[in-house]
Amino acid sequence: MLKAINKTIDNRHLNPWTLLSAESITLNTDRHSRGTLVLGIDTGGTYTDGVLLDYYSHEVLASHKSLSTKRDFSIGIEAVIRGIQIEDPTAIQMVSVSTTLATNAIAEGKSKRVALLLIGYDPELIASFDMQGRFGTPHYYYFDGGHDLYGREKTTLDLPGILAKVGEIKNDVDAVAVSGYFSPLNPEHEHRAFDAISGICDLPVVLGHQLSTKLGSVERATTAALNASLLAVLKEFIIAVRRAMEHRRIRAPLMVVRGDGTLMSDEFAAKTPVETIHSGPAASAIGGRFLSHLDQALVIDIGGTTTDIALVENGHVAVTEEGATVADYKTSVKAANLFSIALGGDSHITLDSENRIRIGPQRVTPLAYLADQYPRIRSNLKALSQRSDVHLSPDWLEHWYLLRDPVGADWLHTEQERKLVDSLAEGPRPLPEILTHLNLYSKVQIDTENLMRREIIGTSGLTPTDLLHVEERHSAWDAGAAKLAMDVFCRCLRYDPADFREHIWLKMTETIVHAVVTFLSGKKLTLSSHARDTDIGQWFFRNSLYDDHPQLKTSFRLQPPLIGIGAPAAIFLNSVAEKLHCKLVLPTHHEVANAVGAVAGSVMITEEVLVYPQVSGDGLEVLGYTVQTGDHREVYEEAADALAHARAMARERALGGALRSGADNPQVIVKEHSDGLDTFRIRAKAVGKPRLMRLGGKDHGVG
């Protein structure tokens, strides 16, 4: 069924962390029956990981890693599918992907242009609380209309104004989002706006009430705007995944991981891409729980770029009901309760403005790898190490290089960009040489945003990976170049190399422990050197890590075990567990647990139905009760009848949604919540394992 699988990848710009878990895996085909395999793929900031999982035994049969390509995530995905050499593609019964695409597109400003139409919002109120920057788009416009707390029309909808504005901007944006005040209670104005806009242009239109029943008007508007901005982005991604599957002749259901770790069909994901915010880290946490079989644990996923922390409670990844936040935009999207820091094996070791050692937040290519690909880098580093101290600077360790040649003149926007690309055509160059070539004095004078975003140029520098090469704990690339780079850095600071490495390891441990304490306590803890000596929080933290006080002993004790995820977890998390006085669990295949999590989740659909009173004009008399189910409204005289209908509708909608999203035999739980003032929120949750491809007339759900 499967050929031997070699996880080592020949990729010019692949990071050495890929080889931490490199091995050949051969599958004994006699042990596995046809039709039991699922394929999980995770596209992270540094790598795209894939696993082949036996559906019944939950055994990981094969895995593969490839470099994530930000300019086109499908390249890494196809490399992973190709790397897992599947002889019989019909044996794959489901493919599921987790992705950082939505999160990165928002954070990096790569999402599409959106016009946000705000109906019934108060511009002065928004401005007074300085909330206009939270909408997820700079193109927002106010119009009369909207409803009140009882679903009554506040003012007449300004439909002519909406049509005039859309006619004016329709060629300057890629999508339109509409959010009406109290639209979850009455979406009439949103629907009228949708019909009118659809009549004058072909732009996709997103309605706020269809994404959230919460009454937070700003968060709902932000969610609608971000969802509209991601429609084309995720649609292209799903098409690319489907194309990669077709190239490998895999014809199976495609699922996508939500930000809370549950699964949804690719069709549903294409309509609600905003729900994939935090998808990747959520999959990592689920994969850690799945592989470790622990129901209570703290999961730490440490990769090349970031370290992500999540809590597993009662067998489930903890979820925040407040709504996911990305790039300072707070949404109404339910997501896993995560804490992320920009720290990993590829974090750039540099000096800050006060010449103190800083690790990250930027990710760079380790010099050990760059020298392995360009041998003259080692010669340059050797010459650098022989310079006098007065001419040394850590800036000489930072190298820029071409990742690929620009395609077409329109990719280079300025003369400076053209000159920079030309200077790197013959190979990597250290930063001071680049500045001299461009007649500049500082790195900040170079505008590299376009070249970095398009992955035309890359940066390399000293990283924790290089130090592991020096210590022979990792030997994938040029350890000699790594040692030369470290020696140069130490000479600049007049540091002993052994003390320098110990300082880096302690700093990384301290940063991760600080993140754990901050995440679990929900409290801010300042570790700045400028903090006063009387700061008891800072003293307690440092005394707990370094045992400085001769009489007072303090410590942190993490109650649940710590699950380590990611290729470098075995190296970096032992000291973290020691400082937290807890057990470290490194489950088998922890290196690719994120891809395991992509197929280990359940399908879950939550539907909410609102019940609220219809009142007289003076608000003193209750005339009846409205049942609001998405786009459908009904009025009942008695509250009991309204609630009974709401329960039935919530159950029916949740069940139908779960089946459409690919759930197998979903189970439905209905709960009732009172919002006060005779207002109720009926919530139905349908949960089921993902449905596998139909074989022999039977549907197979993940067991």
Summary of the structure (lengths in Angstrom):
residues: 703
radius of gyration: 27.4
end to end distance: 22.0
largest distance: 89.3
contacts: 2513
relative contact order: 0.11
helix: 39%
strand: 25%
